[in-house]
């Protein structure tokens, strides 16, 4: 970030070309009102996780098995749970934005 007068600007280095880049979107976001931004996604995910009891049960069973065995992972079950949660969150995620 850098300030010029009463405006704050965001800049970053391009990861490949290593030169400074400005984004008109970033500049406009900085100049918007100073209201607090709230991320509703964690609450939506928590709410939607309740709609995926079968996937949650299978994931928890896997976690318990792995804890007893001491090796392995539950990646497949975790992704099944995430897929279910994301399917519920997707239509709601941007509904409340201005």
C-alpha positions as CSV (number, residue, x, y, z in Angstrom):
1,X,0.0,0.0,0.0
2,X,1.0,3.6,-0.4
3,X,-0.7,6.8,0.2
4,X,-1.0,9.9,-2.0
5,X,-2.8,12.7,-0.4
6,X,-5.9,11.2,1.3
7,X,-6.0,8.2,-1.1
8,X,-4.5,4.8,-0.4
9,X,-3.3,2.7,-3.3
10,X,-2.5,-1.0,-3.6
11,X,0.4,-2.2,-5.8
12,X,2.2,-5.5,-6.2
13,X,4.9,-7.1,-8.2
14,X,3.9,-9.3,-11.1
15,X,5.1,-12.8,-10.2
16,X,6.8,-13.5,-13.6
17,X,7.8,-10.1,-15.0
18,X,8.7,-8.5,-11.6
19,X,7.2,-5.1,-12.4
20,X,4.8,-3.0,-10.5
21,X,1.1,-3.4,-11.5
22,X,-1.9,-1.4,-10.5
23,X,-5.4,-2.7,-10.7
24,X,-8.2,-0.3,-11.5
25,X,-10.4,-2.6,-9.4
26,X,-8.0,-2.4,-6.5
27,X,-7.8,1.4,-6.8
28,X,-11.6,1.7,-6.8
29,X,-12.0,-0.6,-3.9
30,X,-9.6,1.4,-1.8
31,X,-11.4,4.7,-2.6
32,X,-14.8,3.2,-1.6
33,X,-16.2,4.1,1.8
34,X,-14.4,2.9,4.9
35,X,-17.2,0.5,6.0
36,X,-16.2,-2.8,7.6
37,X,-16.2,-5.7,5.2
38,X,-17.7,-8.9,6.6
39,X,-17.0,-12.3,5.1
40,X,-20.2,-14.4,5.1
41,X,-18.6,-17.5,3.6
42,X,-17.5,-19.2,6.9
43,X,-21.1,-18.9,8.3
44,X,-22.6,-20.2,5.1
45,X,-20.2,-23.2,5.1
46,X,-21.1,-24.0,8.7
47,X,-24.8,-23.7,7.9
48,X,-24.5,-25.9,4.7
49,X,-22.4,-28.5,6.5
50,X,-25.6,-29.4,8.4
51,X,-27.1,-30.4,5.0
52,X,-24.4,-33.0,4.4
53,X,-24.8,-35.5,7.3
54,X,-23.9,-38.6,5.3
55,X,-20.6,-37.1,4.0
56,X,-19.8,-35.8,7.5
57,X,-20.5,-39.2,9.1
58,X,-18.2,-41.0,6.6
59,X,-15.5,-38.4,7.0
60,X,-15.6,-38.6,10.8
61,X,-15.5,-42.4,10.6
62,X,-12.4,-42.2,8.5
63,X,-10.8,-39.7,10.9
64,X,-11.4,-42.1,13.8
65,X,-10.0,-45.1,11.8
66,X,-6.9,-43.1,10.9
67,X,-6.4,-42.0,14.5
68,X,-6.5,-45.6,15.7
69,X,-4.2,-46.8,12.9
70,X,-1.8,-43.9,13.1
71,X,-1.3,-43.7,9.3
72,X,-3.2,-42.9,6.1
73,X,-5.4,-40.0,5.2
74,X,-9.1,-39.1,4.6
75,X,-8.6,-37.0,1.6
76,X,-11.3,-38.6,-0.5
77,X,-13.9,-38.3,2.2
78,X,-12.9,-34.8,3.0
79,X,-13.3,-33.8,-0.7
80,X,-16.7,-35.5,-0.8
81,X,-17.8,-33.4,2.2
82,X,-16.4,-30.2,0.7
83,X,-18.2,-30.9,-2.6
84,X,-21.5,-31.3,-0.8
85,X,-20.9,-28.1,1.2
86,X,-19.8,-26.1,-1.8
87,X,-22.9,-27.3,-3.7
88,X,-25.1,-25.8,-1.0
89,X,-23.0,-22.6,-0.6
90,X,-22.6,-21.7,-4.3
91,X,-26.1,-20.2,-4.9
92,X,-26.0,-18.3,-1.7
93,X,-22.4,-17.0,-1.7
94,X,-23.0,-13.8,-3.8
95,X,-26.6,-13.3,-3.1
96,X,-26.1,-10.6,-0.4
97,X,-23.4,-8.6,-2.1
98,X,-24.0,-5.0,-3.2
